[in-house]
Amino acid sequence: MSASQTVVRCVIYPGIGIARVGNAPGEHDYFIGPEAPGEQPQPPGGFKDVQGRIKRQAARFRIYGLDAAGNVVKELTADDADIQWRVHVANRKAAWYQFNNAMDLGEFAQSSLPRNASTVGTDRRQLVIDPGPRGISGRDAAPVRFDTGTFKGEPMPLGELRTDEKGRLLFLGGFGKAWGASPVTTFANNDGWSDDISDGPVRATVRIGDQTFEAEPAMVAVAPPNYGQGLYAVVTMYDLLRDEFGRAGSIPLPT
């Protein structure tokens, strides 16, 4: 292998993977989300199970080996390397600040009060759903579940890890559960409420022959279902023209 084909570092792609909750409970009631711009998933049987429950969207992560110039040499799979995946997701919203203004407004920012303000001191740890890190490796590995987290002492699962036939990582989020003892008064900031949405870092250790690499990490974020599959955000004429003129070299592209 030439110097230009030598793997000197590894990266996890995508940098941010999006998983989506769903309430279909079947072992195979999920699909892999889009992995390229404009790609439309086509899960067998559609986006719901036979009872009309929504399938979860899995986020799939791959590892690429790069050369010294930062160019991709190849995707690394279980065919080429021993890959040990590690993921740590949590839900800390109930112990965070109220959703009332952006926190980067400087002198114009309003004071942000904590959610569940009546829960103080070390008791606020009960508001954090944190099952701790999980690891997985190999091909078509059995699910490794994030099922030891709690909210105010009650078990609150946050999803699971799997791998595909090439040893790539699959992350599946929760089943779209939200709960609380108090009446809902707003779309956010409801004291006593939580859900099984989560996010966190994705890491991997890659061994190729006698070399071991710690891959540049990524993040996974869990979101609600996409109820408008195939519908995309509006792109303005300004966006389109700026892109075209930039690609033509008439104006500088943003860096």
RAWOHU-V312701 format. One record per backbone hydrogen bond with DSSP energy under -0.5 kcal/mol. NH is the residue of the N-H (numbers start at 1). CO is the residue of the C=O. E is the energy in kcal/mol with one decimal. If there is no record, write none. Layout:
NH;CO;E  NH;CO;E
This chain:
5;2;-1.5  6;3;-1.2  8;6;-0.5  8;66;-3.1  9;66;-1.3  11;64;-2.3  12;216;-1.7  13;62;-2.9  17;219;-2.8  19;17;-0.6  19;221;-2.4  20;57;-2.1  21;223;-2.2  22;174;-1.0  24;54;-2.6  25;23;-0.6  29;26;-1.5  30;28;-1.8  31;56;-2.0  33;58;-2.7  39;36;-2.1  41;39;-0.6  46;43;-2.5  49;53;-2.6  52;49;-2.1  55;47;-2.6  56;29;-1.5  57;20;-2.0  58;31;-3.4  58;56;-0.6  59;171;-2.4  60;58;-0.5  61;169;-2.5  62;13;-3.3  63;76;-0.6  64;11;-2.6  65;74;-2.8  66;9;-3.2  67;71;-2.4  70;67;-1.8  73;65;-3.3  74;65;-1.1  76;63;-3.2  77;75;-0.5  78;166;-2.8  80;77;-1.6  81;77;-2.2  82;207;-2.4  83;81;-0.7  84;82;-0.5  84;205;-2.6  85;83;-0.6  85;136;-2.6  86;203;-2.8  87;134;-2.7  88;201;-1.7  90;199;-1.9  91;129;-2.5  95;92;-1.3  96;93;-1.9  98;113;-3.2  100;98;-1.6  108;105;-1.9  109;106;-1.7  113;111;-0.6  115;96;-3.0  117;114;-0.5  119;116;-2.1  120;118;-0.7  123;120;-1.3  124;121;-1.7  125;122;-1.7  126;123;-1.7  127;124;-1.6  128;125;-1.3  129;91;-2.6  129;127;-0.5  130;128;-0.9  134;87;-2.8  136;85;-1.7  138;83;-0.6  140;164;-2.3  144;161;-2.2  145;143;-0.5  146;159;-2.8  147;145;-1.2  151;154;-2.5  152;126;-2.9  154;151;-1.7  156;149;-3.0  158;146;-2.6  160;172;-2.8  161;144;-2.6  162;170;-2.4  163;141;-0.8  164;168;-1.8  167;164;-1.8  169;61;-1.5  170;162;-3.0  171;59;-2.5  172;160;-2.6  172;170;-0.5  174;196;-0.8  179;194;-2.4  191;189;-0.8  193;190;-1.6  194;179;-2.2  196;177;-1.5  199;90;-1.6  200;220;-2.0  201;88;-0.7  202;218;-2.8  203;86;-3.4  205;84;-2.2  206;213;-3.2  207;82;-2.5  208;206;-0.6  208;211;-2.5  209;207;-0.6  211;208;-2.2  213;206;-3.4  215;204;-2.3  215;213;-0.7  216;10;-2.8  218;202;-2.3  219;15;-2.4  220;200;-2.7  221;17;-2.7  222;198;-2.6  223;19;-2.5  227;225;-1.0  231;228;-2.3  236;234;-0.5  240;236;-2.1  241;237;-2.9  242;238;-2.7  243;239;-2.1  244;240;-2.3  245;241;-2.9  246;242;-2.1  247;243;-2.5  248;244;-1.7  249;246;-1.1  250;245;-2.2  251;245;-1.0
